[in-house]
Amino acid sequence: AGITMVAACSSGGSTPAAPSGDAVLVEGQQVYSQNCAGCHGASGGGGYGRKLAGVVTVKYPNIDDQIALITNGKGAMPSFSKKLTSDQITAVTRYTREVLGTN
């Protein structure tokens, strides 16, 4: 069911650019664009998935809680533990917090 749900989401637009000098954020942008934007929106404004832009650090003040959610999934949010490495999960978490979280 999770695969069907993710496939049903469409990603329109482009994701906000990560600072080019931070390789982890650049990787996070790529991971977000390929795996998250379809449901959460290209700029994190929401859609099928919850809005992230401007609210992710309020919802998850502790970064470890957000990493656990991405890793394990919850409710409609699928687990990415078998699809992404821990480094990719850390990168996309930082991207959502440091780039989308400030929009």
Phi, psi and omega in degrees: 000322180298322181292317178299317181299313181295320180294332181285340179282143177242142180253112177254149179083183180242153181281148176301140183291142173273152176303127186296339181278355182245099185300326180293318178291325177297316176297319179300320177297317180296315179298316180299312182301319184277333189238341190239325187299330180302325180256323185266357180089147183303321181255016177080014183282358179094180183163244173294317178271169182293156174293137177247324185302124175076352184233348187298323180283340174285315180292322182233076180298332177264117183303327181296328177293321178291319177300317179297320179297314180294319181293311189261340184074167177190130181061233180285346180281118180285160174284139176249014184297332180262349183259327183240149174283166178297326177295320178293321178295318176298317181297314181290328176296313178299318180300314181295327181279315189269336179252301181288325183295342181261355181273000000 
